[in-house]
Amino acid sequence: MPLLTVSQAWAVLAVAILMEVGGTTSMRLAEGFTRLTPSLMMVLFYAVSFTLNTMVIRVLGLSVTYGVWSGVGTVLTAMIGIYYFKEPATAVKMVSIGLIVIGVMGLHSATRVGT
């Protein structure tokens, strides 16, 4: 019997995604492990994210969990790069982000069809 319902799994996955984004952002702020606090935060955020993912995989399955986690995490991280770190928002980058969003929506809908 799963420890989480499907609705709970999606909520936990959302937190896991935010933790992963926090870890990736902290990686950028750590400047190659030369700054202690962001380096420690990176490890903490990733540890929490992976722990939550292991809970969610039991309910949503590997393909959906990892696909949504990595896809949404990639989009959010790209947006942080563009808005916070002032990276260029090229047309290719924006179209690619849109394609990731479409893929994540497809994976999400696959869980609704299968239940």
Backbone as XML, in Angstrom:
<?xml version="1.0"?>
<chain id="A" units="angstrom">
  <residue number="1" name="MET">
    <atom name="N" x="0.841" y="-1.184" z="0.000"/>
    <atom name="CA" x="0.000" y="0.000" z="0.000"/>
    <atom name="C" x="0.885" y="1.246" z="0.000"/>
  </residue>
  <residue number="2" name="PRO">
    <atom name="N" x="0.640" y="2.194" z="-0.926"/>
    <atom name="CA" x="1.462" y="3.409" z="-0.980"/>
    <atom name="C" x="1.287" y="4.260" z="0.270"/>
  </residue>
  <residue number="3" name="LEU">
    <atom name="N" x="2.347" y="4.956" z="0.606"/>
    <atom name="CA" x="2.304" y="5.831" z="1.765"/>
    <atom name="C" x="1.577" y="7.139" z="1.467"/>
  </residue>
  <residue number="4" name="LEU">
    <atom name="N" x="1.481" y="7.498" z="0.191"/>
    <atom name="CA" x="0.845" y="8.742" z="-0.218"/>
    <atom name="C" x="-0.295" y="8.468" z="-1.182"/>
  </residue>
  <residue number="5" name="THR">
    <atom name="N" x="-1.310" y="9.318" z="-1.156"/>
    <atom name="CA" x="-2.323" y="9.270" z="-2.205"/>
    <atom name="C" x="-1.740" y="9.948" z="-3.444"/>
  </residue>
  <residue number="6" name="VAL">
    <atom name="N" x="-2.430" y="9.838" z="-4.561"/>
    <atom name="CA" x="-1.952" y="10.488" z="-5.790"/>
    <atom name="C" x="-1.887" y="12.002" z="-5.599"/>
  </residue>
  <residue number="7" name="SER">
    <atom name="N" x="-2.899" y="12.580" z="-4.983"/>
    <atom name="CA" x="-2.898" y="14.038" z="-4.741"/>
    <atom name="C" x="-1.743" y="14.447" z="-3.835"/>
  </residue>
  <residue number="8" name="GLN">
    <atom name="N" x="-1.515" y="13.674" z="-2.796"/>
    <atom name="CA" x="-0.405" y="13.971" z="-1.894"/>
    <atom name="C" x="0.934" y="13.832" z="-2.620"/>
  </residue>
  <residue number="9" name="ALA">
    <atom name="N" x="1.035" y="12.830" z="-3.474"/>
    <atom name="CA" x="2.275" y="12.619" z="-4.221"/>
    <atom name="C" x="2.596" y="13.817" z="-5.093"/>
  </residue>
  <residue number="10" name="TRP">
    <atom name="N" x="1.579" y="14.383" z="-5.754"/>
    <atom name="CA" x="1.808" y="15.574" z="-6.577"/>
    <atom name="C" x="2.259" y="16.749" z="-5.712"/>
  </residue>
  <residue number="11" name="ALA">
    <atom name="N" x="1.698" y="16.901" z="-4.535"/>
    <atom name="CA" x="2.097" y="17.988" z="-3.638"/>
    <atom name="C" x="3.537" y="17.793" z="-3.160"/>
  </residue>
  <residue number="12" name="VAL">
    <atom name="N" x="3.880" y="16.568" z="-2.800"/>
    <atom name="CA" x="5.248" y="16.276" z="-2.365"/>
    <atom name="C" x="6.218" y="16.488" z="-3.526"/>
  </residue>
  <residue number="13" name="LEU">
    <atom name="N" x="5.815" y="16.098" z="-4.737"/>
    <atom name="CA" x="6.658" y="16.317" z="-5.910"/>
    <atom name="C" x="6.903" y="17.811" z="-6.127"/>
  </residue>
  <residue number="14" name="ALA">
    <atom name="N" x="5.884" y="18.633" z="-5.905"/>
    <atom name="CA" x="6.054" y="20.087" z="-6.053"/>
    <atom name="C" x="7.112" y="20.604" z="-5.086"/>
  </residue>
  <residue number="15" name="VAL">
    <atom name="N" x="7.093" y="20.111" z="-3.854"/>
    <atom name="CA" x="8.107" y="20.523" z="-2.872"/>
    <atom name="C" x="9.487" y="20.019" z="-3.299"/>
  </residue>
  <residue number="16" name="ALA">
    <atom name="N" x="9.545" y="18.782" z="-3.799"/>
    <atom name="CA" x="10.822" y="18.225" z="-4.276"/>
    <atom name="C" x="11.397" y="19.078" z="-5.408"/>
  </residue>
  <residue number="17" name="ILE">
    <atom name="N" x="10.529" y="19.532" z="-6.291"/>
    <atom name="CA" x="10.971" y="20.389" z="-7.405"/>
    <atom name="C" x="11.526" y="21.700" z="-6.861"/>
  </residue>
  <residue number="18" name="LEU">
    <atom name="N" x="10.836" y="22.310" z="-5.921"/>
    <atom name="CA" x="11.322" y="23.570" z="-5.343"/>
    <atom name="C" x="12.666" y="23.377" z="-4.646"/>
  </residue>
  <residue number="19" name="MET">
    <atom name="N" x="12.835" y="22.245" z="-3.980"/>
    <atom name="CA" x="14.108" y="21.948" z="-3.325"/>
    <atom name="C" x="15.225" y="21.768" z="-4.358"/>
  </residue>
  <residue number="20" name="GLU">
    <atom name="N" x="14.912" y="21.108" z="-5.463"/>
    <atom name="CA" x="15.902" y="20.914" z="-6.529"/>
    <atom name="C" x="16.301" y="22.249" z="-7.144"/>
  </residue>
  <residue number="21" name="VAL">
    <atom name="N" x="15.327" y="23.111" z="-7.372"/>
    <atom name="CA" x="15.608" y="24.447" z="-7.911"/>
    <atom name="C" x="16.458" y="25.240" z="-6.919"/>
  </residue>
  <residue number="22" name="GLY">
    <atom name="N" x="16.135" y="25.122" z="-5.642"/>
    <atom name="CA" x="16.949" y="25.776" z="-4.618"/>
    <atom name="C" x="18.379" y="25.253" z="-4.617"/>
  </residue>
  <residue number="23" name="GLY">
    <atom name="N" x="18.540" y="23.941" z="-4.807"/>
    <atom name="CA" x="19.872" y="23.349" z="-4.866"/>
    <atom name="C" x="20.657" y="23.832" z="-6.068"/>
  </residue>
  <residue number="24" name="THR">
    <atom name="N" x="20.002" y="23.902" z="-7.210"/>
    <atom name="CA" x="20.679" y="24.352" z="-8.419"/>
    <atom name="C" x="21.031" y="25.824" z="-8.335"/>
  </residue>
  <residue number="25" name="THR">
    <atom name="N" x="20.137" y="26.625" z="-7.795"/>
    <atom name="CA" x="20.423" y="28.047" z="-7.610"/>
    <atom name="C" x="21.568" y="28.231" z="-6.614"/>
  </residue>
  <residue number="26" name="SER">
    <atom name="N" x="21.557" y="27.435" z="-5.558"/>
    <atom name="CA" x="22.646" y="27.499" z="-4.575"/>
    <atom name="C" x="23.975" y="27.099" z="-5.205"/>
  </residue>
  <residue number="27" name="MET">
    <atom name="N" x="23.923" y="26.156" z="-6.151"/>
    <atom name="CA" x="25.142" y="25.748" z="-6.851"/>
    <atom name="C" x="25.763" y="26.946" z="-7.572"/>
  </residue>
  <residue number="28" name="ARG">
    <atom name="N" x="24.923" y="27.719" z="-8.220"/>
    <atom name="CA" x="25.400" y="28.921" z="-8.916"/>
    <atom name="C" x="25.968" y="29.926" z="-7.923"/>
  </residue>
  <residue number="29" name="LEU">
    <atom name="N" x="25.276" y="30.095" z="-6.798"/>
    <atom name="CA" x="25.713" y="31.061" z="-5.781"/>
    <atom name="C" x="26.965" y="30.603" z="-5.033"/>
  </residue>
  <residue number="30" name="ALA">
    <atom name="N" x="27.232" y="29.296" z="-5.020"/>
    <atom name="CA" x="28.390" y="28.748" z="-4.304"/>
    <atom name="C" x="29.709" y="29.080" z="-4.987"/>
  </residue>
  <residue number="31" name="GLU">
    <atom name="N" x="29.642" y="29.489" z="-6.243"/>
    <atom name="CA" x="30.831" y="29.888" z="-7.005"/>
    <atom name="C" x="31.944" y="28.846" z="-6.897"/>
  </residue>
  <residue number="32" name="GLY">
    <atom name="N" x="31.610" y="27.619" z="-7.328"/>
    <atom name="CA" x="32.607" y="26.552" z="-7.338"/>
    <atom name="C" x="33.025" y="26.103" z="-5.948"/>
  </residue>
  <residue number="33" name="PHE">
    <atom name="N" x="32.105" y="26.046" z="-5.026"/>
    <atom name="CA" x="32.328" y="25.660" z="-3.631"/>
    <atom name="C" x="33.261" y="26.626" z="-2.890"/>
  </residue>
  <residue number="34" name="THR">
    <atom name="N" x="33.364" y="27.858" z="-3.356"/>
    <atom name="CA" x="34.207" y="28.835" z="-2.663"/>
    <atom name="C" x="33.426" y="29.609" z="-1.602"/>
  </residue>
  <residue number="35" name="ARG">
    <atom name="N" x="32.094" y="29.482" z="-1.609"/>
    <atom name="CA" x="31.262" y="30.140" z="-0.601"/>
    <atom name="C" x="30.572" y="29.057" z="0.213"/>
  </residue>
  <residue number="36" name="LEU">
    <atom name="N" x="30.802" y="29.054" z="1.528"/>
    <atom name="CA" x="30.363" y="27.967" z="2.394"/>
    <atom name="C" x="28.847" y="27.839" z="2.488"/>
  </residue>
  <residue number="37" name="THR">
    <atom name="N" x="28.151" y="28.915" z="2.797"/>
    <atom name="CA" x="26.704" y="28.821" z="3.028"/>
    <atom name="C" x="25.953" y="28.312" z="1.801"/>
  </residue>
  <residue number="38" name="PRO">
    <atom name="N" x="26.157" y="28.884" z="0.609"/>
    <atom name="CA" x="25.453" y="28.332" z="-0.553"/>
    <atom name="C" x="25.860" y="26.885" z="-0.851"/>
  </residue>
  <residue number="39" name="SER">
    <atom name="N" x="27.106" y="26.531" z="-0.570"/>
    <atom name="CA" x="27.554" y="25.150" z="-0.793"/>
    <atom name="C" x="26.796" y="24.192" z="0.119"/>
  </residue>
  <residue number="40" name="LEU">
    <atom name="N" x="26.661" y="24.555" z="1.383"/>
    <atom name="CA" x="25.925" y="23.711" z="2.332"/>
    <atom name="C" x="24.437" y="23.664" z="1.983"/>
  </residue>
  <residue number="41" name="MET">
    <atom name="N" x="23.885" y="24.798" z="1.560"/>
    <atom name="CA" x="22.476" y="24.839" z="1.180"/>
    <atom name="C" x="22.219" y="23.950" z="-0.039"/>
  </residue>
  <residue number="42" name="MET">
    <atom name="N" x="23.157" y="23.928" z="-0.971"/>
    <atom name="CA" x="23.021" y="23.082" z="-2.152"/>
    <atom name="C" x="22.889" y="21.621" z="-1.729"/>
  </residue>
  <residue number="43" name="VAL">
    <atom name="N" x="23.763" y="21.166" z="-0.865"/>
    <atom name="CA" x="23.719" y="19.772" z="-0.401"/>
    <atom name="C" x="22.406" y="19.488" z="0.319"/>
  </residue>
  <residue number="44" name="LEU">
    <atom name="N" x="21.979" y="20.394" z="1.182"/>
    <atom name="CA" x="20.731" y="20.218" z="1.918"/>
    <atom name="C" x="19.523" y="20.162" z="0.985"/>
  </residue>
  <residue number="45" name="PHE">
    <atom name="N" x="19.432" y="21.123" z="0.073"/>
    <atom name="CA" x="18.298" y="21.151" z="-0.863"/>
    <atom name="C" x="18.232" y="19.883" z="-1.713"/>
  </residue>
  <residue number="46" name="TYR">
    <atom name="N" x="19.380" y="19.450" z="-2.235"/>
    <atom name="CA" x="19.383" y="18.233" z="-3.055"/>
    <atom name="C" x="19.028" y="17.003" z="-2.229"/>
  </residue>
  <residue number="47" name="ALA">
    <atom name="N" x="19.523" y="16.912" z="-1.002"/>
    <atom name="CA" x="19.202" y="15.760" z="-0.148"/>
    <atom name="C" x="17.699" y="15.676" z="0.106"/>
  </residue>
  <residue number="48" name="VAL">
    <atom name="N" x="17.084" y="16.807" z="0.419"/>
    <atom name="CA" x="15.635" y="16.826" z="0.654"/>
    <atom name="C" x="14.892" y="16.473" z="-0.631"/>
  </residue>
  <residue number="49" name="SER">
    <atom name="N" x="15.326" y="17.035" z="-1.748"/>
    <atom name="CA" x="14.662" y="16.771" z="-3.020"/>
    <atom name="C" x="14.698" y="15.284" z="-3.372"/>
  </residue>
  <residue number="50" name="PHE">
    <atom name="N" x="15.852" y="14.669" z="-3.271"/>
    <atom name="CA" x="15.956" y="13.250" z="-3.610"/>
    <atom name="C" x="15.181" y="12.379" z="-2.631"/>
  </residue>
  <residue number="51" name="THR">
    <atom name="N" x="15.172" y="12.751" z="-1.375"/>
    <atom name="CA" x="14.391" y="11.999" z="-0.386"/>
    <atom name="C" x="12.907" y="12.045" z="-0.726"/>
  </residue>
  <residue number="52" name="LEU">
    <atom name="N" x="12.411" y="13.225" z="-1.045"/>
    <atom name="CA" x="10.995" y="13.357" z="-1.409"/>
    <atom name="C" x="10.685" y="12.604" z="-2.699"/>
  </residue>
  <residue number="53" name="ASN">
    <atom name="N" x="11.614" y="12.637" z="-3.650"/>
    <atom name="CA" x="11.400" y="11.914" z="-4.901"/>
    <atom name="C" x="11.241" y="10.417" z="-4.677"/>
  </residue>
  <residue number="54" name="THR">
    <atom name="N" x="11.993" y="9.860" z="-3.736"/>
    <atom name="CA" x="11.856" y="8.429" z="-3.477"/>
    <atom name="C" x="10.477" y="8.082" z="-2.943"/>
  </residue>
  <residue number="55" name="MET">
    <atom name="N" x="9.875" y="8.996" z="-2.212"/>
    <atom name="CA" x="8.509" y="8.771" z="-1.725"/>
    <atom name="C" x="7.507" y="8.833" z="-2.882"/>
  </residue>
  <residue number="56" name="VAL">
    <atom name="N" x="7.701" y="9.784" z="-3.773"/>
    <atom name="CA" x="6.754" y="10.020" z="-4.858"/>
    <atom name="C" x="6.817" y="8.918" z="-5.926"/>
  </residue>
  <residue number="57" name="ILE">
    <atom name="N" x="8.007" y="8.409" z="-6.195"/>
    <atom name="CA" x="8.184" y="7.386" z="-7.241"/>
    <atom name="C" x="7.317" y="6.163" z="-6.975"/>
  </residue>
  <residue number="58" name="ARG">
    <atom name="N" x="7.097" y="5.840" z="-5.720"/>
    <atom name="CA" x="6.268" y="4.672" z="-5.379"/>
    <atom name="C" x="4.822" y="4.850" z="-5.827"/>
  </residue>
  <residue number="59" name="VAL">
    <atom name="N" x="4.384" y="6.100" z="-5.939"/>
    <atom name="CA" x="2.989" y="6.377" z="-6.283"/>
    <atom name="C" x="2.827" y="6.738" z="-7.764"/>
  </residue>
  <residue number="60" name="LEU">
    <atom name="N" x="3.645" y="7.641" z="-8.249"/>
    <atom name="CA" x="3.480" y="8.139" z="-9.613"/>
    <atom name="C" x="4.322" y="7.385" z="-10.638"/>
  </residue>
  <residue number="61" name="GLY">
    <atom name="N" x="5.258" y="6.586" z="-10.183"/>
    <atom name="CA" x="6.129" y="5.853" z="-11.093"/>
    <atom name="C" x="7.360" y="6.667" z="-11.459"/>
  </residue>
  <residue number="62" name="LEU">
    <atom name="N" x="8.369" y="5.971" z="-11.932"/>
    <atom name="CA" x="9.647" y="6.601" z="-12.242"/>
    <atom name="C" x="9.557" y="7.575" z="-13.407"/>
  </residue>
  <residue number="63" name="SER">
    <atom name="N" x="8.926" y="7.168" z="-14.501"/>
    <atom name="CA" x="8.922" y="8.012" z="-15.703"/>
    <atom name="C" x="8.220" y="9.344" z="-15.460"/>
  </residue>
  <residue number="64" name="VAL">
    <atom name="N" x="7.094" y="9.309" z="-14.799"/>
    <atom name="CA" x="6.352" y="10.546" z="-14.536"/>
    <atom name="C" x="7.075" y="11.392" z="-13.495"/>
  </residue>
  <residue number="65" name="THR">
    <atom name="N" x="7.492" y="10.768" z="-12.402"/>
    <atom name="CA" x="8.152" y="11.517" z="-11.328"/>
    <atom name="C" x="9.404" y="12.208" z="-11.836"/>
  </residue>
  <residue number="66" name="TYR">
    <atom name="N" x="10.285" y="11.457" z="-12.471"/>
    <atom name="CA" x="11.546" y="12.060" z="-12.913"/>
    <atom name="C" x="11.317" y="13.038" z="-14.057"/>
  </residue>
  <residue number="67" name="GLY">
    <atom name="N" x="10.435" y="12.700" z="-14.965"/>
    <atom name="CA" x="10.167" y="13.599" z="-16.086"/>
    <atom name="C" x="9.624" y="14.940" z="-15.635"/>
  </residue>
  <residue number="68" name="VAL">
    <atom name="N" x="8.635" y="14.915" z="-14.746"/>
    <atom name="CA" x="8.048" y="16.165" z="-14.247"/>
    <atom name="C" x="9.057" y="16.906" z="-13.375"/>
  </residue>
  <residue number="69" name="TRP">
    <atom name="N" x="9.748" y="16.177" z="-12.504"/>
    <atom name="CA" x="10.733" y="16.795" z="-11.601"/>
    <atom name="C" x="11.823" y="17.504" z="-12.395"/>
  </residue>
  <residue number="70" name="SER">
    <atom name="N" x="12.384" y="16.815" z="-13.364"/>
    <atom name="CA" x="13.468" y="17.430" z="-14.134"/>
    <atom name="C" x="12.946" y="18.508" z="-15.084"/>
  </residue>
  <residue number="71" name="GLY">
    <atom name="N" x="11.788" y="18.287" z="-15.688"/>
    <atom name="CA" x="11.246" y="19.264" z="-16.631"/>
    <atom name="C" x="10.845" y="20.563" z="-15.958"/>
  </residue>
  <residue number="72" name="VAL">
    <atom name="N" x="10.042" y="20.471" z="-14.918"/>
    <atom name="CA" x="9.614" y="21.686" z="-14.215"/>
    <atom name="C" x="10.811" y="22.358" z="-13.555"/>
  </residue>
  <residue number="73" name="GLY">
    <atom name="N" x="11.715" y="21.543" z="-12.996"/>
    <atom name="CA" x="12.927" y="22.105" z="-12.398"/>
    <atom name="C" x="13.763" y="22.856" z="-13.414"/>
  </residue>
  <residue number="74" name="THR">
    <atom name="N" x="13.867" y="22.304" z="-14.619"/>
    <atom name="CA" x="14.622" y="22.962" z="-15.681"/>
    <atom name="C" x="13.987" y="24.288" z="-16.071"/>
  </residue>
  <residue number="75" name="VAL">
    <atom name="N" x="12.673" y="24.302" z="-16.218"/>
    <atom name="CA" x="11.980" y="25.537" z="-16.593"/>
    <atom name="C" x="12.137" y="26.602" z="-15.504"/>
  </residue>
  <residue number="76" name="LEU">
    <atom name="N" x="11.919" y="26.221" z="-14.264"/>
    <atom name="CA" x="12.052" y="27.193" z="-13.169"/>
    <atom name="C" x="13.481" y="27.701" z="-13.050"/>
  </residue>
  <residue number="77" name="THR">
    <atom name="N" x="14.448" y="26.799" z="-13.188"/>
    <atom name="CA" x="15.851" y="27.201" z="-13.111"/>
    <atom name="C" x="16.216" y="28.137" z="-14.261"/>
  </residue>
  <residue number="78" name="ALA">
    <atom name="N" x="15.713" y="27.845" z="-15.449"/>
    <atom name="CA" x="15.966" y="28.730" z="-16.596"/>
    <atom name="C" x="15.369" y="30.110" z="-16.343"/>
  </residue>
  <residue number="79" name="MET">
    <atom name="N" x="14.184" y="30.159" z="-15.768"/>
    <atom name="CA" x="13.553" y="31.448" z="-15.471"/>
    <atom name="C" x="14.362" y="32.227" z="-14.427"/>
  </residue>
  <residue number="80" name="ILE">
    <atom name="N" x="14.884" y="31.534" z="-13.426"/>
    <atom name="CA" x="15.739" y="32.195" z="-12.434"/>
    <atom name="C" x="17.001" y="32.722" z="-13.111"/>
  </residue>
  <residue number="81" name="GLY">
    <atom name="N" x="17.561" y="31.930" z="-14.006"/>
    <atom name="CA" x="18.741" y="32.381" z="-14.738"/>
    <atom name="C" x="18.462" y="33.636" z="-15.540"/>
  </residue>
  <residue number="82" name="ILE">
    <atom name="N" x="17.307" y="33.660" z="-16.178"/>
    <atom name="CA" x="16.949" y="34.810" z="-17.019"/>
    <atom name="C" x="16.640" y="36.049" z="-16.170"/>
  </residue>
  <residue number="83" name="TYR">
    <atom name="N" x="15.813" y="35.888" z="-15.156"/>
    <atom name="CA" x="15.354" y="37.049" z="-14.392"/>
    <atom name="C" x="16.310" y="37.484" z="-13.287"/>
  </residue>
  <residue number="84" name="TYR">
    <atom name="N" x="16.928" y="36.530" z="-12.587"/>
    <atom name="CA" x="17.775" y="36.885" z="-11.449"/>
    <atom name="C" x="19.236" y="37.078" z="-11.857"/>
  </residue>
  <residue number="85" name="PHE">
    <atom name="N" x="19.742" y="36.150" z="-12.688"/>
    <atom name="CA" x="21.147" y="36.222" z="-13.084"/>
    <atom name="C" x="21.354" y="36.936" z="-14.419"/>
  </residue>
  <residue number="86" name="LYS">
    <atom name="N" x="20.274" y="37.474" z="-14.981"/>
    <atom name="CA" x="20.315" y="38.291" z="-16.201"/>
    <atom name="C" x="20.919" y="37.558" z="-17.403"/>
  </residue>
  <residue number="87" name="GLU">
    <atom name="N" x="20.620" y="36.252" z="-17.518"/>
    <atom name="CA" x="21.056" y="35.495" z="-18.689"/>
    <atom name="C" x="20.160" y="35.875" z="-19.867"/>
  </residue>
  <residue number="88" name="PRO">
    <atom name="N" x="20.669" y="35.795" z="-21.085"/>
    <atom name="CA" x="19.850" y="36.188" z="-22.239"/>
    <atom name="C" x="18.672" y="35.244" z="-22.462"/>
  </residue>
  <residue number="89" name="ALA">
    <atom name="N" x="17.525" y="35.817" z="-22.774"/>
    <atom name="CA" x="16.303" y="35.048" z="-23.076"/>
    <atom name="C" x="16.165" y="34.991" z="-24.595"/>
  </residue>
  <residue number="90" name="THR">
    <atom name="N" x="16.939" y="34.124" z="-25.215"/>
    <atom name="CA" x="16.915" y="34.026" z="-26.675"/>
    <atom name="C" x="15.639" y="33.322" z="-27.137"/>
  </residue>
  <residue number="91" name="ALA">
    <atom name="N" x="15.321" y="33.498" z="-28.402"/>
    <atom name="CA" x="14.135" y="32.846" z="-28.969"/>
    <atom name="C" x="14.251" y="31.326" z="-28.857"/>
  </residue>
  <residue number="92" name="VAL">
    <atom name="N" x="15.420" y="30.797" z="-29.146"/>
    <atom name="CA" x="15.622" y="29.339" z="-29.058"/>
    <atom name="C" x="15.400" y="28.861" z="-27.625"/>
  </residue>
  <residue number="93" name="LYS">
    <atom name="N" x="15.898" y="29.616" z="-26.673"/>
    <atom name="CA" x="15.728" y="29.243" z="-25.264"/>
    <atom name="C" x="14.247" y="29.240" z="-24.879"/>
  </residue>
  <residue number="94" name="MET">
    <atom name="N" x="13.515" y="30.259" z="-25.305"/>
    <atom name="CA" x="12.101" y="30.360" z="-24.943"/>
    <atom name="C" x="11.269" y="29.264" z="-25.621"/>
  </residue>
  <residue number="95" name="VAL">
    <atom name="N" x="11.541" y="28.963" z="-26.878"/>
    <atom name="CA" x="10.827" y="27.876" z="-27.564"/>
    <atom name="C" x="11.141" y="26.546" z="-26.879"/>
  </residue>
  <residue number="96" name="SER">
    <atom name="N" x="12.390" y="26.340" z="-26.515"/>
    <atom name="CA" x="12.777" y="25.100" z="-25.840"/>
    <atom name="C" x="12.067" y="24.955" z="-24.496"/>
  </residue>
  <residue number="97" name="ILE">
    <atom name="N" x="11.955" y="26.038" z="-23.752"/>
    <atom name="CA" x="11.219" y="26.018" z="-22.486"/>
    <atom name="C" x="9.755" y="25.651" z="-22.743"/>
  </residue>
  <residue number="98" name="GLY">
    <atom name="N" x="9.168" y="26.212" z="-23.785"/>
    <atom name="CA" x="7.789" y="25.878" z="-24.143"/>
    <atom name="C" x="7.625" y="24.401" z="-24.463"/>
  </residue>
  <residue number="99" name="LEU">
    <atom name="N" x="8.583" y="23.818" z="-25.158"/>
    <atom name="CA" x="8.514" y="22.388" z="-25.476"/>
    <atom name="C" x="8.617" y="21.524" z="-24.215"/>
  </residue>
  <residue number="100" name="ILE">
    <atom name="N" x="9.441" y="21.956" z="-23.272"/>
    <atom name="CA" x="9.535" y="21.231" z="-21.996"/>
    <atom name="C" x="8.197" y="21.273" z="-21.272"/>
  </residue>
  <residue number="101" name="VAL">
    <atom name="N" x="7.567" y="22.441" z="-21.260"/>
    <atom name="CA" x="6.255" y="22.582" z="-20.605"/>
    <atom name="C" x="5.236" y="21.645" z="-21.251"/>
  </residue>
  <residue number="102" name="ILE">
    <atom name="N" x="5.227" y="21.575" z="-22.564"/>
    <atom name="CA" x="4.304" y="20.664" z="-23.267"/>
    <atom name="C" x="4.580" y="19.219" z="-22.867"/>
  </residue>
  <residue number="103" name="GLY">
    <atom name="N" x="5.840" y="18.851" z="-22.795"/>
    <atom name="CA" x="6.192" y="17.492" z="-22.389"/>
    <atom name="C" x="5.752" y="17.167" z="-20.974"/>
  </residue>
  <residue number="104" name="VAL">
    <atom name="N" x="5.938" y="18.106" z="-20.062"/>
    <atom name="CA" x="5.512" y="17.901" z="-18.673"/>
    <atom name="C" x="3.993" y="17.752" z="-18.597"/>
  </residue>
  <residue number="105" name="MET">
    <atom name="N" x="3.275" y="18.559" z="-19.375"/>
    <atom name="CA" x="1.810" y="18.444" z="-19.388"/>
    <atom name="C" x="1.398" y="17.065" z="-19.897"/>
  </residue>
  <residue number="106" name="GLY">
    <atom name="N" x="2.102" y="16.554" z="-20.897"/>
    <atom name="CA" x="1.803" y="15.225" z="-21.403"/>
    <atom name="C" x="2.044" y="14.150" z="-20.357"/>
  </residue>
  <residue number="107" name="LEU">
    <atom name="N" x="3.155" y="14.246" z="-19.621"/>
    <atom name="CA" x="3.431" y="13.275" z="-18.563"/>
    <atom name="C" x="2.383" y="13.357" z="-17.463"/>
  </residue>
  <residue number="108" name="HIS">
    <atom name="N" x="1.978" y="14.569" z="-17.115"/>
    <atom name="CA" x="0.948" y="14.733" z="-16.083"/>
    <atom name="C" x="-0.367" y="14.103" z="-16.536"/>
  </residue>
  <residue number="109" name="SER">
    <atom name="N" x="-0.735" y="14.324" z="-17.777"/>
    <atom name="CA" x="-1.992" y="13.753" z="-18.270"/>
    <atom name="C" x="-1.929" y="12.235" z="-18.347"/>
  </residue>
  <residue number="110" name="ALA">
    <atom name="N" x="-0.729" y="11.689" z="-18.518"/>
    <atom name="CA" x="-0.580" y="10.231" z="-18.570"/>
    <atom name="C" x="-0.953" y="9.588" z="-17.242"/>
  </residue>
  <residue number="111" name="THR">
    <atom name="N" x="-0.750" y="10.283" z="-16.138"/>
    <atom name="CA" x="-1.127" y="9.716" z="-14.852"/>
    <atom name="C" x="-2.627" y="9.731" z="-14.664"/>
  </residue>
  <residue number="112" name="ARG">
    <atom name="N" x="-3.307" y="10.675" z="-15.284"/>
    <atom name="CA" x="-4.772" y="10.737" z="-15.179"/>
    <atom name="C" x="-5.427" y="9.634" z="-15.999"/>
  </residue>
  <residue number="113" name="VAL">
    <atom name="N" x="-4.838" y="9.322" z="-17.146"/>
    <atom name="CA" x="-5.389" y="8.265" z="-18.000"/>
    <atom name="C" x="-5.197" y="6.917" z="-17.350"/>
  </residue>
  <residue number="114" name="GLY">
    <atom name="N" x="-4.040" y="6.734" z="-16.682"/>
    <atom name="CA" x="-3.713" y="5.443" z="-16.091"/>
    <atom name="C" x="-4.444" y="5.149" z="-14.784"/>
  </residue>
  <residue number="115" name="THR">
    <atom name="N" x="-5.089" y="6.138" z="-14.173"/>
    <atom name="CA" x="-5.742" y="5.893" z="-12.884"/>
    <atom name="C" x="-7.222" y="5.682" z="-13.027"/>
  </residue>
</chain>
